[in-house]
């Protein structure tokens, strides 16, 4: 396919109202003032602030000043118009519920699952944990404007099980039905013992990765009481990328890193499956969000074949083929992924959900209905209905 072919105009959009469109991964960029409003009184003075500049504004936090990064808030700009750094006035203005609903109406989206702010990148343990609480409260208030159309995903740390359980219960009381946790357990400091990983996580603005080198794993028995309560509360669990961090702003690595952020999500899933987590907790729902999904059937088949060959000498206790758990417990979301539609009836490929990724640089906004028409061409109507709405309805309980 040539560059010219890639640039071909999108087809006519699917008809509005033909399907109930549930965006399985949209992002909310909270106003930068919200930290000071929602943090406890004793921490308000430590909240990030914005300093105005000439070419770009700056985020000032813990004595450091960094440019306001725009890559996560392009709001439908064309690629040639992307701005890596900019000013507050350059951000897509959808940070109030009413404006957000207007954007959804413009794009033909009925329901949005909202990811966003997450914790502050700080080594101050009290500020770190309270920033989770602040964000989860703000998000609950935002979604309360129209809970039929706005569904937030609460963020939880995974550095201490009792701490995580406490925040899980608080999130449920706030009305959240879904949580996002790091792809791997965190070190006791909440970030990592690795200075490099700590720097990456701070840049991400959220604890999405955890500590990939940790000796702990979510399938280990010490986490069973966490999963038992998640299952009892019927809470949806998601991992928003996190298996690999992209080096934002580094032109030589960014595109290849983006590829690896997707397929790297196979690791925490495979660890949980081979660790028999879903044999112990068969009702758990795990979602790998923004991972892309066309590769999931390959993963399911590969795990089946390797398990068949290797399960005896490793003394595997797994009760079923790995693909069984991919179909029972694992879900994935995608943005542009024709293979996700094509492979949707293969083992491991059924639980897939469309998303717009608004307002990030990969977003399909404001042409989501045309992108769906392009990527679903020739696919059975019921399969399309499932992928653009039904699967997310089941997974997120919306």
VMD Tcl script that draws the C-alpha trace (Angstrom):
set ca {
  {0.00 0.00 0.00}
  {1.43 3.37 -1.02}
  {1.29 6.65 0.87}
  {-1.28 7.80 -1.67}
  {-3.46 4.80 -0.91}
  {-3.16 5.45 2.83}
  {-4.37 8.99 2.21}
  {-7.50 7.93 0.34}
  {-10.68 9.63 1.56}
  {-12.67 7.74 4.16}
  {-15.89 6.09 3.00}
  {-19.32 7.39 3.87}
  {-20.03 6.97 7.60}
  {-22.28 4.27 8.93}
  {-25.78 5.57 9.60}
  {-26.24 7.30 12.93}
  {-28.37 5.22 15.25}
  {-27.80 1.99 13.32}
  {-25.74 0.64 16.23}
  {-25.34 1.68 19.83}
  {-21.76 2.97 19.76}
  {-19.84 2.44 22.99}
  {-16.37 3.97 22.95}
  {-14.32 1.52 25.04}
  {-11.38 3.91 25.47}
  {-11.81 7.65 25.49}
  {-9.75 10.04 27.57}
  {-10.69 12.92 29.77}
  {-8.13 15.64 30.31}
  {-9.09 17.20 33.66}
  {-8.59 20.95 34.07}
  {-5.21 21.57 35.63}
  {-6.90 23.34 38.54}
  {-8.66 20.20 39.73}
  {-5.75 18.89 41.82}
  {-5.86 21.86 44.17}
  {-9.64 21.55 44.39}
  {-9.79 17.82 45.17}
  {-6.63 17.11 47.19}
  {-6.92 17.18 51.02}
  {-6.42 20.58 52.63}
  {-2.93 19.76 53.90}
  {-1.75 18.90 50.37}
  {-3.41 21.60 48.26}
  {-0.30 23.78 48.26}
  {1.66 20.89 46.70}
  {-0.62 20.61 43.66}
  {0.78 21.26 40.17}
  {0.32 24.75 38.77}
  {0.47 26.24 35.27}
  {2.96 28.94 34.35}
  {2.21 30.85 31.18}
  {4.91 31.09 28.53}
  {5.33 32.62 25.09}
  {5.47 29.57 22.79}
  {4.11 27.08 25.32}
  {2.86 26.94 28.88}
  {4.60 25.01 31.63}
  {3.52 22.60 34.35}
  {5.25 23.44 37.63}
  {5.39 20.63 40.17}
  {7.74 19.83 43.05}
  {10.24 22.50 42.00}
  {10.45 21.37 38.40}
  {9.05 23.06 35.32}
  {8.25 21.12 32.15}
  {6.54 22.18 28.91}
  {2.85 21.40 28.54}
  {2.84 18.24 26.37}
  {0.13 18.22 23.71}
  {0.43 14.73 22.22}
  {-2.36 13.36 24.42}
  {-4.75 16.16 23.48}
  {-4.68 16.68 19.72}
  {-8.47 16.56 19.47}
  {-8.65 15.53 15.83}
  {-5.83 17.63 14.41}
  {-4.40 16.26 11.19}
  {-0.96 14.68 11.48}
  {0.82 17.57 9.81}
  {-0.72 19.94 12.39}
  {0.29 18.03 15.52}
  {1.80 20.14 18.28}
  {4.01 18.27 20.72}
  {4.14 21.21 23.13}
  {1.69 24.07 23.44}
  {-0.49 26.31 25.55}
  {-3.62 25.61 27.57}
  {-5.65 27.41 24.92}
  {-4.41 24.86 22.34}
  {-5.97 21.90 24.14}
  {-9.25 20.53 22.84}
  {-11.86 22.01 25.14}
  {-13.94 19.07 26.31}
  {-13.19 19.20 30.02}
  {-16.77 19.89 31.13}
  {-19.51 17.25 30.88}
  {-21.72 19.36 28.65}
  {-18.89 20.02 26.17}
  {-17.90 16.37 26.28}
  {-21.42 15.24 25.38}
  {-21.42 17.72 22.49}
  {-18.19 16.17 21.16}
  {-19.72 12.70 21.46}
  {-22.80 13.83 19.56}
  {-20.61 15.33 16.85}
  {-18.73 12.04 16.48}
  {-21.78 9.76 16.69}
  {-20.81 8.12 20.00}
  {-23.53 7.06 22.45}
  {-21.45 6.08 25.51}
  {-17.86 6.79 26.49}
  {-15.65 4.84 28.88}
  {-13.35 7.50 30.32}
  {-9.69 7.09 31.20}
  {-7.49 9.95 32.26}
  {-5.64 11.77 34.99}
  {-4.45 9.02 37.25}
  {-1.93 9.72 40.04}
  {0.70 12.40 40.30}
  {4.27 11.40 39.53}
  {5.70 12.02 42.98}
  {7.86 10.16 45.46}
  {5.86 11.73 48.33}
  {3.86 8.72 49.46}
  {0.97 10.67 51.01}
  {0.59 12.93 47.99}
  {0.87 9.95 45.67}
  {-1.94 7.96 47.26}
  {-4.18 10.98 47.81}
  {-3.83 11.89 44.13}
  {-5.55 8.59 43.28}
  {-8.41 9.51 45.60}
  {-8.61 13.05 44.23}
  {-8.79 11.88 40.63}
  {-11.38 9.17 41.36}
  {-13.62 11.68 43.18}
  {-13.31 14.24 40.40}
  {-14.12 11.58 37.78}
  {-17.21 10.40 39.70}
  {-18.48 13.98 39.86}
  {-17.82 14.46 36.13}
  {-19.71 11.30 35.13}
  {-22.61 12.05 37.47}
  {-23.70 14.73 34.99}
  {-25.02 11.98 32.68}
  {-24.24 8.48 34.02}
  {-26.13 6.87 31.13}
  {-23.52 8.17 28.68}
  {-20.39 8.78 30.76}
  {-18.67 5.91 32.59}
  {-15.39 6.53 34.38}
  {-12.62 4.07 35.18}
  {-11.10 4.56 38.64}
  {-7.32 4.30 39.04}
  {-5.80 2.11 41.74}
  {-2.20 1.59 42.90}
  {-0.88 -1.93 43.40}
  {2.01 -1.46 45.82}
  {0.24 -2.80 48.92}
  {-2.77 -5.11 48.90}
  {-4.53 -3.56 51.89}
  {-4.09 -0.11 50.38}
  {-5.44 -1.33 47.04}
  {-8.44 -2.96 48.68}
  {-9.25 0.24 50.56}
  {-9.17 2.29 47.35}
  {-11.18 -0.37 45.53}
  {-13.96 -0.10 48.12}
  {-13.84 3.70 47.98}
  {-14.10 3.64 44.19}
  {-17.13 1.35 44.29}
  {-18.83 3.64 46.84}
  {-18.24 6.55 44.47}
  {-20.16 4.62 41.81}
  {-17.25 3.36 39.72}
  {-17.76 -0.10 38.22}
  {-14.35 -0.39 36.57}
  {-10.80 0.02 37.79}
  {-7.45 0.44 36.07}
  {-4.32 -0.99 37.66}
  {-0.67 -1.18 36.57}
  {0.24 -3.97 34.18}
  {2.64 -5.33 36.82}
  {2.71 -5.03 40.63}
  {4.41 -1.91 41.91}
  {7.39 -1.57 44.19}
  {6.79 -0.28 47.71}
  {7.59 3.30 46.67}
  {4.66 3.18 44.25}
  {6.80 3.70 41.19}
  {9.81 1.41 40.89}
  {13.20 0.75 42.34}
  {14.50 1.56 38.86}
  {15.21 5.25 38.32}
  {14.67 4.80 34.58}
  {11.23 3.27 35.01}
  {10.38 5.93 37.58}
  {11.21 8.63 35.03}
  {9.06 6.96 32.38}
  {6.10 6.60 34.71}
  {6.32 10.22 35.76}
  {6.21 11.21 32.10}
  {3.14 9.03 31.57}
  {1.36 10.88 34.35}
  {-0.11 7.66 35.69}
  {1.04 4.38 37.19}
  {0.26 2.30 34.13}
  {3.30 0.05 34.12}
  {4.25 -0.89 37.65}
  {7.52 -2.77 37.92}
  {8.04 -5.25 35.03}
  {11.09 -6.65 36.83}
  {9.19 -7.34 40.03}
  {9.48 -10.81 41.53}
  {5.79 -10.54 42.39}
  {3.01 -11.41 39.93}
  {-0.75 -10.99 40.05}
  {-1.31 -14.75 39.91}
  {0.67 -15.31 43.10}
  {-1.48 -16.42 46.07}
  {-0.76 -13.22 48.03}
  {-3.04 -11.33 45.60}
  {-5.93 -13.80 45.89}
  {-7.82 -11.77 48.48}
  {-7.72 -8.76 46.14}
  {-9.08 -10.79 43.24}
  {-11.67 -12.43 45.47}
  {-13.12 -9.04 46.37}
  {-12.95 -7.78 42.79}
  {-14.89 -10.85 41.70}
  {-17.41 -10.53 44.53}
  {-18.02 -6.85 43.71}
  {-18.29 -7.69 39.99}
  {-15.79 -4.97 39.12}
  {-14.21 -4.75 35.67}
  {-10.39 -4.72 35.66}
  {-8.42 -2.94 32.97}
  {-4.80 -2.38 32.05}
  {-4.28 0.67 29.89}
  {-1.21 -0.25 27.90}
  {1.57 -0.33 30.50}
  {3.41 -3.43 29.32}
  {5.87 -1.14 27.55}
  {6.22 2.65 27.78}
  {6.62 4.80 24.69}
  {9.45 7.33 24.71}
  {7.30 10.36 23.97}
  {9.12 13.16 22.23}
  {11.96 10.94 20.95}
  {11.50 10.86 17.18}
  {13.88 7.94 16.61}
  {11.96 5.61 18.93}
  {8.37 6.83 19.12}
  {6.76 4.87 16.26}
  {8.49 1.57 17.05}
  {7.66 2.08 20.73}
  {3.99 2.50 19.83}
  {4.02 -0.91 18.15}
  {5.53 -2.49 21.25}
  {3.08 -0.82 23.64}
  {0.35 -2.85 21.97}
  {1.77 -6.37 21.77}
  {3.60 -6.05 25.10}
  {0.22 -6.39 26.79}
  {0.36 -10.09 25.97}
  {2.81 -10.58 28.85}
  {0.60 -9.79 31.89}
  {-2.27 -11.72 30.27}
  {-0.14 -14.79 29.57}
  {1.29 -14.67 33.08}
  {-2.19 -14.69 34.61}
  {-3.46 -17.48 32.35}
  {-0.48 -19.79 32.85}
  {-0.51 -18.91 36.57}
  {-4.05 -20.40 36.78}
  {-5.52 -17.15 38.07}
  {-8.74 -17.62 36.10}
  {-9.16 -21.19 37.31}
  {-9.32 -19.77 40.83}
  {-11.41 -16.74 39.87}
  {-13.39 -17.69 36.74}
  {-15.65 -14.62 36.80}
  {-12.84 -12.07 36.54}
  {-13.00 -9.75 33.52}
  {-9.64 -8.37 32.40}
  {-9.33 -5.81 29.62}
  {-6.17 -4.77 27.81}
  {-7.06 -1.29 26.66}
  {-5.63 0.44 23.58}
  {-3.63 -2.71 22.92}
  {-5.01 -3.40 19.48}
  {-6.66 -6.79 19.03}
  {-5.82 -8.29 15.63}
  {-2.91 -10.18 17.23}
  {-5.01 -11.76 20.01}
  {-6.11 -14.85 17.97}
  {-2.47 -15.49 17.10}
  {-1.60 -15.24 20.80}
  {-4.39 -17.67 21.74}
  {-3.29 -20.26 19.18}
  {0.38 -19.89 20.02}
  {-0.29 -20.35 23.74}
  {-2.38 -23.45 23.02}
  {0.33 -25.07 20.90}
  {3.20 -24.28 23.24}
  {1.22 -25.36 26.29}
  {0.36 -28.69 24.65}
  {4.07 -29.34 24.07}
  {5.54 -27.95 27.28}
  {2.91 -28.51 29.98}
  {4.26 -31.82 31.23}
  {7.82 -30.88 32.15}
  {6.71 -27.56 33.67}
  {3.98 -29.44 35.59}
  {1.24 -27.03 34.54}
  {-1.96 -27.22 36.59}
  {-4.03 -25.35 34.00}
  {-7.47 -26.94 33.62}
  {-8.21 -25.83 30.05}
  {-6.47 -24.70 26.89}
  {-5.14 -21.13 27.20}
  {-7.51 -20.00 24.43}
  {-10.40 -20.95 26.73}
  {-9.41 -18.16 29.13}
  {-8.86 -15.70 26.30}
  {-12.50 -16.25 25.34}
  {-13.83 -16.39 28.90}
  {-11.85 -13.71 30.77}
  {-9.81 -11.50 28.43}
  {-11.06 -8.50 26.44}
  {-9.19 -5.98 24.31}
  {-9.84 -2.60 22.71}
  {-8.57 -1.11 19.47}
  {-8.67 2.13 17.49}
  {-7.77 1.37 13.87}
  {-7.63 -2.40 13.50}
  {-9.18 -3.99 10.42}
  {-7.82 -7.36 11.60}
  {-9.85 -7.00 14.78}
  {-13.01 -7.16 12.68}
  {-11.73 -9.85 10.31}
  {-10.55 -12.18 13.11}
  {-13.48 -11.63 15.45}
  {-14.73 -15.23 15.25}
  {-11.36 -16.86 15.84}
  {-10.45 -18.25 19.29}
  {-9.12 -15.35 21.31}
  {-10.57 -12.75 18.95}
  {-14.18 -12.52 20.02}
  {-13.98 -10.16 23.01}
  {-12.86 -7.06 21.11}
  {-14.12 -3.49 21.48}
  {-13.87 -0.42 19.27}
  {-12.63 2.87 20.68}
  {-11.92 6.39 19.44}
  {-8.98 7.22 21.76}
  {-10.27 10.81 21.82}
  {-8.52 13.25 22.16}
  {-5.14 11.51 21.75}
  {-3.07 11.74 18.61}
  {-4.33 8.36 17.32}
  {-7.99 9.35 17.68}
  {-10.57 8.59 15.01}
  {-12.49 11.77 15.96}
  {-14.23 13.49 14.23}
  {-14.57 10.68 11.67}
  {-15.30 7.70 13.88}
  {-18.36 6.53 11.96}
  {-16.42 6.60 8.70}
  {-13.48 4.73 10.23}
  {-15.88 2.06 11.50}
  {-17.39 1.83 8.00}
  {-13.92 1.39 6.46}
  {-12.63 -1.20 8.92}
  {-15.84 -3.25 9.11}
  {-16.48 -3.50 5.36}
  {-17.79 -6.96 4.48}
  {-18.23 -8.03 8.11}
  {-21.47 -9.60 9.32}
  {-23.91 -7.07 10.79}
  {-24.20 -8.84 14.13}
  {-20.43 -8.98 14.47}
  {-20.20 -5.24 13.82}
  {-22.92 -4.57 16.37}
  {-21.02 -6.63 18.94}
  {-17.64 -4.99 18.29}
  {-18.78 -1.36 18.26}
  {-21.06 -1.64 21.27}
  {-22.27 -4.99 22.55}
  {-18.94 -6.30 23.78}
  {-18.18 -3.12 25.74}
  {-21.70 -3.17 27.17}
  {-21.03 -6.63 28.58}
  {-17.50 -5.90 29.75}
  {-18.08 -2.51 31.39}
  {-21.70 -3.15 32.45}
  {-23.00 -0.03 30.68}
}
mol new
graphics top color blue
foreach p $ca { graphics top sphere $p radius 0.5 }
foreach p [lrange $ca 0 end-1] q [lrange $ca 1 end] { graphics top cylinder $p $q radius 0.2 }
display resetview
